Amino acid sequence: MLITAERLNYTYNPSSPFSTQALKDVSLTIGEGEFFGIIGHTGSGKSTFVQHLNGLIRIPSSLKKYKKRKPKKGEVPAPEPVLRVGEFDLTDKKTDFRALRAKVGMVFQYPEYQLFAESVKEDVAFGLKNFSPRPLSAEETEEAVRAAVELVGLPYDEIKDMSPFELSGGQKRRVAIAGVIVTRPEVLVLDEPAAGLDPLGKQEIMDLLHKIHKTWCKTVIFVSHDMDEVAENCTRVAVFAEGQVRFVLPPAELFLHAEELISLGLDIPLTAKICRALSRRGIEISCDFTTEDLIRSILACAKERGCVC
């Protein structure tokens, strides 16, 4: 599903002293099949943007009570925003947002806090019952829930009747993800999917997301503060700052703009820091800022300089 946003604006608490414009003429295209990253400091608009993608935040023109304002005499009307996710026009009142949410799954930060049912099976089945385009039999529901739970690496028969609150923290997060992907969405959106995890836990979650990307969800979009995570995993990255998109680049190009990123209050990955440190010593290393490519490039450089590795 191709995602296209043009001239997207959003203001929290409009017409109040606390009015805050979170998005300012955001235009961004995310292609089908991407493993797409979104970064930005707190308040940059990144979470507001992704919540538009499945209609959690609605564009005013898609609301039933919306009436288009007639321009005053001589006034040039402002161009209308565009937001399309595949065949869904999110600016249109007639859009089936229930069907959209079956196609665009949303996993919030610390999703394990959203578990609520008495058993793992019931929790994972909840989204399926809400968003399935037709009623499902008990057998169909069981089959779908089993597939989702096993895809996230959990033993279905062992945990299906357990309370999700009896599971470990990592298992809870996997159950929460299973509850979103059980509808087999074409787009999976995650807000800080590895937040609060140790390095091994982060790597396991990212490996899981790549597995889901290859097998179930054509497009994965994730918001992150972790630049190393972004450098290692993304096909392209959008940088949000003050409600606007400042960069949309592959990591190999994005982290060449280290000074601009730092000026926006962002960090750069460790690999980029190493390259900058070597550059200050007259050693230029060209790599795509993944750890594997950095090691390869350093070894190649050392060999050229006659160093023993």
Secondary structure, DSSP 8 states (H G I E B T S, - for coil): --EEEEEEEEEESTTSTT-EEEEEEEEEEE-TT-EEEEE--TTSSHHHHHHHTTTSS--GGGSTT-------TT-------EEEETTEETT-TT--HHHHHHHEEEE-SSGGGG--SSSHHHHHHHHHHHH-SS---HHHHHHHHHHHHHHTT--HHHHTTS-GGGS-HHHHHHHHHHHHHTT--SEEEEESTTTT--HHHHHHHHHHHHHHHHHT-SEEEEE-S-HHHHHHH-SEEEEEETTEEEEEE-HHHHTT-HHHHHHTT----HHHHHHHHHHHTT------S-HHHHHHHHHHHHHHTT---
